[in-house]
Amino acid sequence: MERELAKNSDCDGHSSKGKHKKERRDSTKSVDSGSDGSHGDESWGVNLPLLALEKIFSFAIEGSGGVPLLCSLARVCRLWRQAACQPMLWQHVDLANGRVKKINETVQWLAINRLSQLRDISLAGWPKFSDEALKAVMENCANLERINLTKCINLSAEAVKTLAETCTRLNAIDLSLLDGSDVMSPANLKDLLDACGDRLEHLVMTQCMLRACPTILKAITTTCKNLKTLDLSNCRFSTDFLGLPIEELQVGCPNLRVLRLAGCKVRTPQATSKAKAESPGFVHLTELSLAVSTDTTINVSIGIGDQFLMRIMKNSRNLKLLDLRGLTHISAKGVQSLTIDHLERLYISQCSLSKYEGIEIVVQKWRHSLVELDLSWNVFPAMSLDVAMKKLSSGPSQSVLQTLNLSGTSITADRVRSILEGCPNLESVNLTSCRGLPRGMKRLHEKADLQELSEQLGVSQQAR
């Protein structure tokens, strides 16, 4: 099995006998050449303490996980193989990157030989991933906390439920793109949520067909009180619209931080005045995405208006990201009334917000904290955009804005100059298809291009 894995994925670190002999000769040669001081720096790799080498490897795989780098490092020499095989380095493994052949035997061998300390694994895009392979993960990875099963349509609902019951530290699961799998049936999803209970902190089910969604939401609100992330982006529902019980969700999941409903047809049922008053809101919410596509003739955003925003963002003073792209029933007044202290990212491309007077007040409200602002493809009334950009680029404190998207708007060259002068931290400005600009400026400007644009517009170096 090890030789087969070496051929398919290079994950075992074994080589042929002849190659090992060559490694030993090369290592001996390096050490010998270092003894006379002529090439001493060549032997550092075989003379390092094992713990030091492990530390170096841990820095090398930080952020990307152990595969495929550890597989390659394990084939350098015996010492490096010993270091690369340490279980502590295999806590985060991404098998969705295409660098490992997608066969069940690969996962089974890794689970037995490498993954005893595994905490996070991605198996996204493994449509033939089997119950037997998942069983190997369950039996050998007791510390598992996060798993991504995107497109693993071959798994049975019973196997996924058993995973939740066996791995008692599991708190995050991704079930995206599982259409056609019995895992996504309402009854099986409810059983899975019951098995996870209040351990579950992150639940992702994007691009799925969710049947009997009220039943699923009821299970979430009654069993997942510690849920922090709920992502239903681009889901379809058996009914025309998802009836989102906002107040029930706020009571049942008070720790929710990220709520993504982008691309969903959402409405909210009526709630009693008592239920609205007693709801704590989403006090810890930091990200809310309600964006919808504008490429369809069906108005999927009809259920999302100012009242919806006020209800779902009750007491969400710590919100950092708000995505309202494509919404056609949101007014500037409704956004102005939101009690958000330090909004950092605001996306209102092709949003009805631009049709109303007051966009400049929205921009001024969060000028002190906005890091990214998307106003693209909006037709603003009269001088609203010009006034808003003036507010953005001038104020008592320096703007912290880094990314600005104005593509498809009527921004002028003079106003772009004032933006560059008043926003010294800008790293990206998108001016694609801006009808008020000369042809050469109508593009995305980043880094060196942004500096060139500043010089072209006569922006002083001190301002940048």
C-alpha positions as CSV (number, residue, x, y, z in Angstrom):
1,M,0.0,0.0,0.0
2,E,2.8,2.4,0.8
3,R,4.4,2.0,-2.6
4,E,1.1,2.5,-4.3
5,L,0.5,5.7,-2.3
6,A,4.0,6.9,-3.2
7,K,3.2,6.4,-6.9
8,N,-0.2,8.1,-6.6
9,S,0.3,10.8,-4.1
10,D,3.8,11.0,-2.7
11,C,2.2,11.1,0.8
12,D,4.1,8.2,2.4
13,G,7.7,9.5,2.1
14,H,9.1,6.2,1.0
15,S,11.5,5.8,-1.9
16,S,13.1,3.0,-3.8
17,K,16.1,1.2,-2.3
18,G,18.5,2.8,-4.8
19,K,17.2,6.2,-4.0
20,H,17.8,5.7,-0.3
21,K,21.4,4.8,-1.1
22,K,21.8,7.9,-3.1
23,E,20.3,10.0,-0.2
24,R,22.8,8.4,2.2
25,R,25.7,9.1,-0.1
26,D,24.6,12.7,-0.6
27,S,24.2,13.2,3.1
28,T,27.6,11.7,3.8
29,K,29.1,13.8,1.1
30,S,27.6,17.0,2.6
31,V,28.8,16.2,6.1
32,D,32.3,15.3,4.8
33,S,32.6,18.4,2.7
34,G,31.7,20.5,5.8
35,S,34.5,18.9,7.9
36,D,37.2,20.9,6.1
37,G,35.1,24.2,6.3
38,S,34.9,24.5,2.5
39,H,31.2,23.7,2.2
40,G,30.0,23.6,5.8
41,D,26.7,25.4,5.0
42,E,25.5,22.4,2.8
43,S,25.2,20.1,5.8
44,W,22.8,22.2,7.9
45,G,19.7,20.2,6.8
46,V,21.1,16.9,8.2
47,N,22.6,18.4,11.3
48,L,19.6,20.2,12.7
49,P,18.0,18.9,15.9
50,L,14.8,17.1,15.1
51,L,12.7,19.5,17.1
52,A,14.1,22.5,15.2
53,L,13.3,20.9,11.9
54,E,9.8,20.2,13.0
55,K,9.4,23.8,14.0
56,I,10.7,24.9,10.6
57,F,8.2,22.6,8.8
58,S,5.3,23.9,11.0
59,F,6.1,27.4,9.8
60,A,6.3,26.2,6.2
61,I,2.8,24.6,6.2
62,E,1.1,27.3,8.2
63,G,-2.0,28.4,6.4
64,S,-1.9,25.8,3.6
65,G,-1.9,22.5,5.6
66,G,0.4,19.5,5.4
67,V,-0.5,18.3,1.9
68,P,1.4,18.3,-0.4
69,L,4.4,19.9,1.2
70,L,5.0,17.4,3.9
71,C,4.8,14.6,1.4
72,S,7.6,16.2,-0.6
73,L,9.8,17.0,2.4
74,A,9.5,13.4,3.6
75,R,11.3,12.3,0.5
76,V,14.4,14.4,1.0
77,C,16.3,12.2,3.5
78,R,15.7,10.0,6.5
79,L,16.0,12.9,9.1
80,W,13.5,15.0,7.1
81,R,11.2,12.1,6.7
82,Q,11.2,11.5,10.5
83,A,10.4,15.2,11.1
84,A,7.7,15.3,8.4
85,C,5.9,12.3,9.8
86,Q,5.3,13.8,13.2
87,P,1.5,13.7,13.8
88,M,1.5,17.2,15.2
89,L,2.3,18.6,11.7
90,W,-0.7,16.8,10.3
91,Q,-3.4,18.7,12.2
92,H,-4.7,20.6,9.1
93,V,-5.0,18.6,5.9
94,D,-6.5,19.8,2.6
95,L,-7.1,17.0,0.2
96,A,-9.2,19.1,-2.2
97,N,-6.2,20.8,-3.9
98,G,-5.8,18.2,-6.6
99,R,-2.3,17.2,-5.5
100,V,-3.4,13.8,-4.2
101,K,-5.1,11.1,-6.2
102,K,-8.8,10.9,-5.1
103,I,-9.0,7.3,-4.1
104,N,-10.4,6.0,-0.8
105,E,-7.2,4.1,0.0
106,T,-5.3,7.3,0.2
107,V,-7.5,8.7,3.0
108,Q,-7.5,5.3,4.8
109,W,-3.7,5.0,4.8
110,L,-3.2,8.6,5.9
111,A,-5.8,8.2,8.7
112,I,-3.9,5.2,10.1
113,N,-0.4,6.4,9.6
114,R,-0.4,10.2,9.8
115,L,-3.6,11.7,11.1
116,S,-3.8,10.7,14.8
117,Q,-3.7,14.4,15.7
118,L,-5.9,15.6,12.9
119,R,-8.2,18.6,13.7
120,D,-9.3,20.0,10.3
121,I,-9.7,18.1,7.0
122,S,-11.1,19.1,3.6
123,L,-12.4,16.4,1.3
124,A,-14.2,18.8,-1.0
125,G,-14.7,17.4,-4.5
126,W,-14.4,13.7,-3.6
127,P,-17.6,12.4,-5.2
128,K,-16.5,8.7,-4.6
129,F,-15.5,9.2,-1.0
130,S,-16.9,6.1,0.8
131,D,-18.4,5.2,4.1
132,E,-15.4,2.9,4.7
133,A,-12.9,5.8,4.2
134,L,-14.9,8.0,6.5
135,K,-14.9,5.2,9.1
136,A,-11.1,5.2,9.0
137,V,-11.1,8.9,9.8
138,M,-13.6,8.3,12.7
139,E,-11.5,5.5,14.2
140,N,-8.1,7.2,14.0
141,C,-8.9,11.0,14.3
142,A,-10.4,11.4,17.7
143,N,-9.4,15.1,17.8
144,L,-11.3,16.0,14.6
145,E,-13.0,19.4,14.9
146,R,-13.7,20.5,11.3
147,I,-14.6,18.6,8.2
148,N,-15.5,19.7,4.7
149,L,-17.6,17.1,2.8
150,T,-18.5,19.3,-0.2
151,K,-19.7,17.2,-3.1
152,C,-19.1,13.9,-1.3
153,I,-22.3,12.6,-2.7
154,N,-21.4,8.9,-2.1
155,L,-21.6,9.1,1.6
156,S,-24.6,7.8,3.5
157,A,-26.6,9.8,6.0
158,E,-25.9,7.1,8.6
159,A,-22.1,7.4,8.2
160,V,-22.2,11.2,8.6
161,K,-24.4,10.9,11.7
162,T,-22.0,8.3,13.1
163,L,-19.1,10.7,12.4
164,A,-20.9,13.4,14.5
165,E,-21.5,10.9,17.3
166,T,-18.0,9.4,17.3
167,C,-15.8,12.5,16.9
168,T,-17.0,14.3,20.1
169,R,-14.9,17.5,19.3
170,L,-16.5,18.0,15.9
171,N,-17.9,21.6,15.8
172,A,-17.8,22.5,12.1
173,I,-19.2,20.7,9.1
174,D,-19.6,21.7,5.4
175,L,-22.3,19.9,3.5
176,S,-22.3,22.0,0.3
177,L,-23.3,20.7,-3.1
178,L,-24.8,17.4,-1.8
179,D,-27.9,17.4,-4.0
180,G,-29.0,13.9,-4.6
181,S,-27.5,12.6,-1.3
182,D,-29.7,11.2,1.4
183,V,-27.7,13.3,3.8
184,M,-29.7,16.3,2.8
185,S,-33.2,14.9,3.5
186,P,-35.0,16.8,6.3
187,A,-35.2,13.8,8.6
188,N,-31.5,12.9,8.2
189,L,-30.4,16.5,8.6
190,K,-32.4,16.7,11.8
191,D,-30.7,13.6,13.1
192,L,-27.3,15.0,12.2
193,L,-28.1,18.3,14.0
194,D,-29.3,16.4,17.1
195,A,-26.1,14.3,17.1
196,C,-24.0,17.5,17.0
197,G,-26.1,19.3,19.5
198,D,-24.7,22.4,21.1
199,R,-21.2,21.4,20.0
200,L,-21.9,22.7,16.5
201,E,-20.5,26.1,15.8
202,H,-20.2,26.3,12.0
203,L,-22.7,24.9,9.6
204,V,-22.3,25.4,5.8
205,M,-24.9,24.1,3.3
206,T,-24.4,26.2,0.1
207,Q,-25.8,25.4,-3.3
208,C,-28.2,22.7,-2.0
209,M,-31.8,21.9,-2.5
210,L,-33.3,22.2,1.0
211,R,-36.7,20.5,1.4
212,A,-38.9,21.2,4.4
213,C,-36.6,24.0,5.3
214,P,-38.8,25.2,8.3
215,T,-38.2,21.8,9.9
216,I,-34.4,22.2,9.4
217,L,-34.4,25.7,10.8
218,K,-36.5,24.5,13.8
219,A,-33.9,21.9,14.5
220,I,-31.1,24.5,14.3
221,T,-32.8,26.9,16.7
222,T,-33.6,24.2,19.2
223,T,-30.4,22.2,19.2
224,C,-27.5,24.5,18.1
225,K,-27.4,27.2,20.7
226,N,-23.7,27.8,20.2
227,L,-23.9,28.2,16.4
228,K,-21.5,30.9,15.2
229,T,-21.7,30.5,11.4
230,L,-24.7,29.7,9.3
231,D,-24.1,29.7,5.5
232,L,-27.0,28.9,3.2
233,S,-25.7,30.8,0.2
234,N,-27.3,30.0,-3.2
235,C,-29.6,27.4,-1.7
236,R,-32.9,26.5,-3.4
237,F,-36.0,25.6,-1.5
238,S,-39.0,23.4,-2.1
239,T,-41.2,26.5,-1.6
240,D,-40.9,29.7,-3.6
241,F,-39.3,31.6,-0.7
242,L,-37.6,30.6,2.5
243,G,-39.6,31.8,5.5
244,L,-36.9,32.9,7.9
245,P,-38.1,33.0,11.5
246,I,-35.8,35.9,12.5
247,E,-36.8,36.2,16.2
248,E,-36.7,32.4,16.7
249,L,-33.2,32.3,15.2
250,Q,-32.1,35.1,17.5
251,V,-33.4,33.4,20.6
252,G,-32.1,29.9,19.6
253,C,-28.7,30.9,18.3
254,P,-27.7,34.0,20.3
255,N,-24.0,33.6,19.5
256,L,-24.3,33.8,15.7
257,R,-21.5,35.8,14.2
258,V,-21.8,35.0,10.4
259,L,-25.1,34.7,8.5
260,R,-24.9,34.2,4.8
261,L,-28.1,34.1,2.8
262,A,-26.7,35.4,-0.5
263,G,-28.6,34.2,-3.6
264,C,-31.5,32.9,-1.5
265,K,-35.2,33.8,-2.0
266,V,-35.9,35.0,1.5
267,R,-39.0,36.3,3.3
268,T,-39.7,36.6,7.0
269,P,-43.1,35.6,8.5
270,Q,-45.0,38.0,10.6
271,A,-44.0,38.0,14.3
272,T,-46.0,39.3,17.3
273,S,-45.0,42.6,18.9
274,K,-44.1,40.6,22.1
275,A,-41.7,38.3,20.1
276,K,-40.0,41.3,18.5
277,A,-39.6,43.1,21.8
278,E,-38.3,40.0,23.7
279,S,-35.8,39.0,21.0
280,P,-32.2,39.7,22.0
281,G,-31.2,40.3,18.4
282,F,-27.8,39.1,17.0
283,V,-25.6,40.9,19.5
284,H,-22.4,39.1,18.2
285,L,-23.1,39.3,14.5
286,T,-20.1,40.5,12.5
287,E,-21.1,39.5,8.9
288,L,-24.4,39.6,7.1
289,S,-24.8,38.7,3.4
290,L,-28.1,39.2,1.7
291,A,-26.9,39.7,-1.9
292,V,-28.9,38.5,-4.8
293,S,-28.2,38.0,-8.5
294,T,-29.6,40.7,-10.8
295,D,-29.3,38.4,-13.9
296,T,-32.7,36.9,-13.4
297,T,-36.1,38.3,-14.4
298,I,-37.6,37.1,-11.1
299,N,-37.3,39.6,-8.3
300,V,-35.8,37.4,-5.7
301,S,-35.2,40.3,-3.3
302,I,-38.8,41.2,-2.9
303,G,-39.0,40.0,0.7
304,I,-36.0,42.0,1.9
305,G,-36.8,45.6,2.8
306,D,-36.0,48.1,5.5
307,Q,-38.2,46.3,8.1
308,F,-36.4,43.1,7.3
309,L,-33.0,44.8,7.9
310,M,-34.2,46.4,11.2
311,R,-35.4,43.0,12.5
312,I,-32.5,40.9,11.5
313,M,-29.9,43.4,12.6
314,K,-31.4,44.3,16.0
315,N,-28.6,45.1,18.5
316,S,-25.9,44.1,15.9
317,R,-23.6,47.0,16.8
318,N,-20.5,45.0,16.1
319,L,-21.3,44.2,12.4
320,K,-18.2,44.5,10.2
321,L,-19.5,43.3,6.8
322,L,-22.8,44.1,5.2
323,D,-23.6,42.9,1.7
324,L,-26.7,44.3,0.1
325,R,-25.8,43.8,-3.6
326,G,-28.8,43.5,-5.9
327,L,-31.5,44.3,-3.3
328,T,-34.3,46.5,-4.8
329,H,-36.4,47.3,-1.7
330,I,-33.7,48.9,0.5
331,S,-33.7,52.7,1.1
332,A,-30.9,55.0,2.2
333,K,-33.0,56.0,5.2
334,G,-33.3,52.3,6.2
335,V,-29.5,51.8,6.1
336,Q,-28.9,55.1,7.9
337,S,-31.0,53.9,10.8
338,L,-28.9,50.8,11.5
339,T,-27.1,51.0,14.8
340,I,-23.7,49.8,13.6
341,D,-20.7,51.4,15.2
342,H,-17.7,50.5,13.0
343,L,-18.8,49.0,9.7
344,E,-15.7,48.0,7.7
345,R,-17.1,46.5,4.4
346,L,-20.2,47.7,2.6
347,Y,-21.4,46.3,-0.7
348,I,-24.3,48.1,-2.3
349,S,-23.7,47.4,-6.0
350,Q,-26.9,47.5,-8.1
351,C,-28.9,48.3,-5.0
352,S,-32.1,50.4,-4.8
353,L,-30.3,52.3,-2.1
354,S,-28.8,54.4,-4.9
355,K,-32.2,55.6,-6.1
356,Y,-32.8,57.6,-3.0
357,E,-31.3,60.8,-1.7
358,G,-29.1,60.3,1.2
359,I,-26.3,58.0,0.0
360,E,-23.8,60.7,1.1
361,I,-25.1,60.3,4.7
362,V,-24.6,56.6,4.5
363,V,-21.0,57.0,3.4
364,Q,-20.3,59.7,6.0
365,K,-21.8,57.5,8.8
366,W,-19.0,55.0,8.4
367,R,-16.3,57.0,6.8
368,H,-14.1,56.5,9.9
369,S,-14.2,52.7,9.7
370,L,-14.8,51.7,6.0
371,V,-12.0,49.6,4.6
372,E,-13.9,48.4,1.5
373,L,-16.8,50.1,-0.3
374,D,-18.6,48.8,-3.4
375,L,-20.9,51.4,-5.1
376,S,-20.6,49.9,-8.6
377,W,-23.2,49.8,-11.3
378,N,-25.5,52.3,-9.6
379,V,-27.2,55.3,-11.2
380,F,-27.2,57.9,-8.4
381,P,-29.6,60.9,-8.6
382,A,-28.3,64.4,-9.4
383,M,-25.0,65.1,-7.5
384,S,-25.4,62.4,-4.9
385,L,-22.4,60.4,-5.9
386,D,-20.2,63.5,-6.1
387,V,-21.3,64.7,-2.7
388,A,-20.8,61.2,-1.2
389,M,-17.3,60.9,-2.5
390,K,-16.5,64.4,-1.2
391,K,-17.7,63.3,2.2
392,L,-15.5,60.1,1.9
393,S,-12.3,62.0,1.0
394,S,-12.6,64.8,3.5
395,G,-13.2,64.8,7.2
396,P,-11.7,65.5,10.6
397,S,-9.8,62.2,10.6
398,Q,-7.8,60.3,7.9
399,S,-9.8,57.8,5.9
400,V,-8.8,54.1,6.3
401,L,-10.3,53.0,3.0
402,Q,-8.3,50.5,1.1
403,T,-10.6,49.2,-1.7
404,L,-13.1,51.2,-3.7
405,N,-15.3,49.9,-6.5
406,L,-16.9,52.6,-8.7
407,S,-17.2,50.7,-11.9
408,G,-20.2,51.6,-14.0
409,T,-20.9,54.9,-12.2
410,S,-20.7,58.5,-13.4
411,I,-17.7,59.5,-11.3
412,T,-15.5,62.3,-12.8
413,A,-11.8,62.7,-13.0
414,D,-11.8,65.7,-10.6
415,R,-13.6,63.6,-8.0
416,V,-11.2,60.7,-8.5
417,R,-8.4,63.1,-7.8
418,S,-10.0,64.2,-4.5
419,I,-10.5,60.6,-3.5
420,L,-6.8,59.8,-4.1
421,E,-5.8,62.8,-2.1
422,G,-8.2,62.2,0.8
423,C,-7.8,58.4,1.1
424,P,-4.0,57.8,1.3
425,N,-4.4,54.1,2.3
426,L,-6.1,53.2,-1.0
427,E,-4.7,50.0,-2.6
428,S,-7.4,49.4,-5.3
429,V,-9.8,51.5,-7.2
430,N,-12.0,50.0,-9.9
431,L,-13.1,52.6,-12.5
432,T,-14.2,50.1,-15.2
433,S,-16.9,51.5,-17.6
434,C,-17.1,54.8,-15.7
435,R,-18.7,57.0,-18.4
436,G,-17.4,60.3,-17.0
437,L,-13.7,59.3,-17.4
438,P,-11.3,59.4,-20.3
439,R,-10.8,56.0,-22.0
440,G,-7.4,55.2,-20.5
441,M,-8.7,55.5,-16.9
442,K,-11.6,53.1,-17.3
443,R,-10.0,50.1,-15.7
444,L,-8.9,48.5,-12.4
445,H,-6.1,50.4,-10.8
446,E,-3.9,48.6,-8.2
447,K,-0.4,49.1,-6.7
448,A,1.8,50.5,-9.5
449,D,-1.2,51.4,-11.7
450,L,-2.7,53.4,-8.8
451,Q,0.6,55.3,-8.4
452,E,0.5,56.0,-12.2
453,L,-3.1,57.2,-12.0
454,S,-2.1,59.6,-9.1
455,E,0.7,61.1,-11.2
456,Q,-1.6,61.4,-14.2
457,L,-4.2,63.3,-12.2
458,G,-1.5,65.5,-10.5
459,V,-2.0,64.1,-7.0
460,S,0.9,65.3,-4.8
461,Q,3.3,62.7,-3.3
462,Q,2.6,64.0,0.2
463,A,-1.1,63.2,-0.2
464,R,-0.3,59.6,-1.2
